[in-house]
Amino acid sequence: MEEKNTMTRRIQNILLVFLPALFLALLIYSALSGRFTKPAGKKADTTPPSIMLTRDNRYFVQPGEQYEEEGYAAYDDTDGDLTKEVEVSVNGDIIRYRVSDSAGNISIRFRSIPYASPAPED
């Protein structure tokens, strides 16, 4: 019985010394091999969204009449369709379209209101 207890204590002592050393060696190996480094993840989104303006070449605004929007769409390679996010503002006869994606990239487009030439006076 004494022999069995002695053998058990020796095994416990070996394990108490060996296991922490093995754990430390594995930790150092993992750190050196890059196993615990931060994963690369996705590439940063640096591409701004695109704004497409539609134009009907037959549409003109008569002087004094209200301009009706001809159409636009916005798309981003990461966020997809951003048409509903477009901010439209009018300043005189210039229309400004502005949109930004979730990464903060901004696109701005401008359109001139297509006024019809006034009829020549007789």
N, C-alpha and C positions, 0 to 999 in steps of 0.2 A: 504494500500500500504506500509506504514511504517512497519507494522508487517511482510509483505512478505520479505522486504529488510533485516530486522533484522534476520529473520529465515535463509535467504540465507547466510548472513555473518557468522552466527553460524556454519552452515554446512561447509562453506569454511574454517573456523578456525579449526574445528575438523579434516577435511581432511588434512589440512596443517600440523597438529601435528601427526595425526594417520598414514598417508601414509609413511612418512619417517621412522617412528618407525617400521612399518610393513616391509618395505624394508630392514632395518637394521637387523631385526630379521630373515628374510628369508636368507639374506646373511650370517649371522653367522651360522644358521642351515645348509646351504649348505656347508660351509667351514668345519664344524665339521663332517658332514656326508660323506665328500669326493667327493662331486659332481663336484667340480672344480679342483680336483687334476688331474695331467697328466695321461692319460690313459696308461695302462701297455704296449700296443703295442706288437710287435713281439719279440720273444726271440732272443737274440744275436746269430748270426751264428758263432759257434766255431768249426764246423766240416770241416776238410780239404777235398778238392775234391779227388776222387779216379782216379788212372791211371791204366788202364788194358793193358797189353802187350800181343799181340797175338804171337804165336810161332808155326812155322811149323817144326816139328822134323826132317823132311827130307831135310831141307834147310841148306846148309853149304856154306861158302865162301871159294873159293880156294885161297890159299896165292897169293897175288898180284892182286886179282880181287876186284872190287868195291862192297861194301855192299849195298844191296837193302833192304829198310825198310820192315819189316815183318808186321807191323801194330800196332796201338795203339788207345785207346779211353780214353777220360776223362769225368767224370760226377761228378756233385755236387748236393747234396740234395736240395739246395736252388736255384742255378743258372741253373741247368739242364746240357745240353750237352756243355762241354768246350773243345771238341777235337780240334777245330780250334785255340784255345788259347794256346795249348801246345808248349813250346819252346824246340826244339831238338838240342842237341849239341854233337859232337863226339870228344873224346879225346883219341887218340890211338885206342885201341880195345874196349873201353867202350863208350856206348851211354847213354846220360843223357836226361831225359824227366822231364820238370818242368812246373807246371801250378799253377795259383792262382785264387781264386774266388773273388767275389766283396767285400767280407768282409776282404780280405787280407790273408786268410788261404792258405798255400802253401803245395803242394805235390811234391815230387821228387822221380823218379824211375830210376834205372840203368839197362842196359842190356849189356852183353858181346857179341861181334860179334862172331857168331859161325863159327870159322874157321875149315875147314876140315884138318884132319891130313895129312901131306905130305906123298906121296907114298914112301914106303921104297925103298931105292936104292938097285939094284941088284949087 
